Amino acid sequence: MFDALKMNRHDQHTLKSNMIRILLPVTRTERCFRVFRLLSSLTAKFDLSFIILNVIEPKHLDDVNDAYQDLNQLAASHLPAGSYTIVIKHGIPGKVISAYTRTYPLDLVILPFTGFTPGYHLSRFQNINDVLRRSHIPILFIPDPLGGNNINIPFSNGMIIAPKLHKATQTMGYALKFARTLADKCTLLVSNGRLRTKRLKDDTNFIMNRYLNIQIREKFRTVTCRKITLKKLKMQALKTNQDLMIIAETARFPHNRFLWLAQVRKMLSISSSPVLVSRKVPLLFHLEKKFRKIFSKLSDYELTDLQQSQSRVNLHDSGIEMTGSELFMGAYSLTGIQVALQRYGLIEDMARIGYTDIRLDLDTRDRFQHRLRIFDVSESKTLLLVDLVLKMQPAATLKECQLPRHLQTEQLLSIEWLHMQDPLRKLPVSKDLFPGQDYPGLGLGWKVLFILKLMAERIGAAALCNQPEYYHTGRFFHRFFHFANPETEAQLMAIDRDTYPCQISEISWAIFHQAVEMNIDDSWKPFRWSGGLQILPISMAMHHMFNSRSYRLAISEHLKNIQFRVNLEKVKILKAKDVFYQMPGDKP
């Protein structure tokens, strides 16, 4: 198994960013200073990178230079050189912390605190409700070591609490990844509630196989109970001698949020050991909800208005020049596309990047396959921003998916080609790109995906399909898509499981150069990414198929038997030749 956190220091630098990136908001108090001493024991076991954030509130008159000197002296005494960055900011702490968790690639937020009572402010300024509501990455609450607590860091025994396992799938990934990283042994405490024992067992096995490989699964055990109460938590903590509590549950809807926060507060109040809240705020859920509202207000008349499109209208208000006269996928005129892009905010987003004179080009000569390209003509030359090719195809033509008879008559919207680039953004080195990229992306991938999903709904497609050419493309779409072949689905999950916490770009380049190996019949062989058909279900029949018990059991069986690792020697050689971040034919 390739475990980036347990390699020696020399091997750790063969892959980029294989460390845990931590945000540490602190105040200059003795309580926070004691937590620094505790964290120093973590740096001896793991490769960590800290952003030490000190927020000076408007009512305080702390000197920035004094704060920097104090924190720098403290960090230099307890943390390895080069493992931390000190940031001093003025503002409201909750908003500053929230901005950092959304802007920077972070894995964990660590907050020191002393006990909890209603209304108490953590770290002197941050209310627990504020922290949990704003942050979308896991938060580790560390109690004051002088508050009567016996804290053992690094951790030896952890306990994951999953009150509703079937609703905590988004957060279970975070919980299990950090549990296997931080704790030597762990207990998964699951409430079965009204679920059938067979279904609960299948769900548990699926999640364990998805996030834990063969060696790590031996250190985990599962305990089920009818209902998780504070009394049962205390008893279980004493039995397992746990020194790390992990809460895995999601508050997806606003009316459940306060109930969830109340549960977290109670668990914090009974725990004398650190508590990791594995929170996954569904930011994309809110974006899709916003787009769906816009979608419902777009009328068919606006989207199919051919009168203006036939005469090649130049819309000076938005700088969009449009050519063509046929309906795109039988539902959108060029005017309609322009209206939709404006309503969804993509024109404004591209103008913010620097593309203010947009031109749409439409090719609808093929009856089933249509092409839409978006250019910017504000510079002296025409710049291609988006190239999209869509095709309607019957579900019966799918070779990789054995669909039931009642689904074979359905029509599917297939993404034959999707290329988005930001040619004005210059990157210092090619290693910041993904395989197949000449320029970085526009940063509009999720918005375009939701628009395509809504388009498929409008034209009556049962699903949206895609054939990812590279691993990173498959990982991007995997947030909402399923591979038609359960074995390919399991391979993608297993790569993520066995190469955590390395960045996707590094793994994608390693797979491209066949530096990632797969264990086949007890022998390691280079893994070649073959892609496969990915499907985003839209109709209820498609949803039932990819959420069926048989599909999940097939994935779970494959996950149980496959394993991946990175060939560090091959990566080292490729990087020494300066060809690791290059494709064949690229100039060095």
Stockholm file with secondary structure:
# STOCKHOLM 1.0

chainA/1-588         MFDALKMNRHDQHTLKSNMIRILLPVTRTERCFRVFRLLSSLTAKFDLSFIILNVIEPKHLDDVNDAYQDLNQLAASHLPAGSYTIVIKHGIPGKVISAYTRTYPLDLVILPFTGFTPGYHLSRFQNINDVLRRSHIPILFIPDPLGGNNINIPFSNGMIIAPKLHKATQTMGYALKFARTLADKCTLLVSNGRLRTKRLKDDTNFIMNRYLNIQIREKFRTVTCRKITLKKLKMQALKTNQDLMIIAETARFPHNRFLWLAQVRKMLSISSSPVLVSRKVPLLFHLEKKFRKIFSKLSDYELTDLQQSQSRVNLHDSGIEMTGSELFMGAYSLTGIQVALQRYGLIEDMARIGYTDIRLDLDTRDRFQHRLRIFDVSESKTLLLVDLVLKMQPAATLKECQLPRHLQTEQLLSIEWLHMQDPLRKLPVSKDLFPGQDYPGLGLGWKVLFILKLMAERIGAAALCNQPEYYHTGRFFHRFFHFANPETEAQLMAIDRDTYPCQISEISWAIFHQAVEMNIDDSWKPFRWSGGLQILPISMAMHHMFNSRSYRLAISEHLKNIQFRVNLEKVKILKAKDVFYQMPGDKP
#=GR chainA/1-588 SS CCCGGGSCHHHHTTSTTCSEEEEEECCSSHHHHHHHHHHHHHHTTSCEEEEEEEEECTTCCCCHHHHHHHHHHHHHHHSCTTSEEEEEEESCHHHHHHHHHHHSCCSEEEEEECCCCTTCEETTTEEHHHHHHHCCSCEEEEECTTSSCCCCSSCSEEEEEETTGGGCHHHHHHHHHHHHHHCSEEEEEEECTTSCHHHHHHHHHHHHHHHCCHHHHTTEEEEEESSCCHHHHHHHHHHHTCSEEEEECCCCSHHHHHHHHHHHHHHHHHCSSCEEEECCCCHHHHHHHHHHHHHHHCCHHHHTCHHHHTTTCEETTTTEEEECCSCBTTTBCHHHHHHHHHHHTHHHHHHHHTCCSEEEEEECCSSSEEEEEEEECSSSSCEEEEEEEEEEEEGGGCSSCCCCGGGTTCEEEEEEEEEECCTTCCCSSGGGSCTTCSSCCCSCHHHHHHHHHHHHHHTTCSEEEECCSSHHHHHHHTTTCEESSHHHHHHHHHHHHHHTTSCHHHHHHHHHTTCEEEEETTEEEECCCCCCCEEEECSHHHHHHHTSHHHHHHHHHHHHHCCEEECHHHHHHHHHTTCTTCCTTCCC
#=GC SS_cons         CCCGGGSCHHHHTTSTTCSEEEEEECCSSHHHHHHHHHHHHHHTTSCEEEEEEEEECTTCCCCHHHHHHHHHHHHHHHSCTTSEEEEEEESCHHHHHHHHHHHSCCSEEEEEECCCCTTCEETTTEEHHHHHHHCCSCEEEEECTTSSCCCCSSCSEEEEEETTGGGCHHHHHHHHHHHHHHCSEEEEEEECTTSCHHHHHHHHHHHHHHHCCHHHHTTEEEEEESSCCHHHHHHHHHHHTCSEEEEECCCCSHHHHHHHHHHHHHHHHHCSSCEEEECCCCHHHHHHHHHHHHHHHCCHHHHTCHHHHTTTCEETTTTEEEECCSCBTTTBCHHHHHHHHHHHTHHHHHHHHTCCSEEEEEECCSSSEEEEEEEECSSSSCEEEEEEEEEEEEGGGCSSCCCCGGGTTCEEEEEEEEEECCTTCCCSSGGGSCTTCSSCCCSCHHHHHHHHHHHHHHTTCSEEEECCSSHHHHHHHTTTCEESSHHHHHHHHHHHHHHTTSCHHHHHHHHHTTCEEEEETTEEEECCCCCCCEEEECSHHHHHHHTSHHHHHHHHHHHHHCCEEECHHHHHHHHHTTCTTCCTTCCC
//
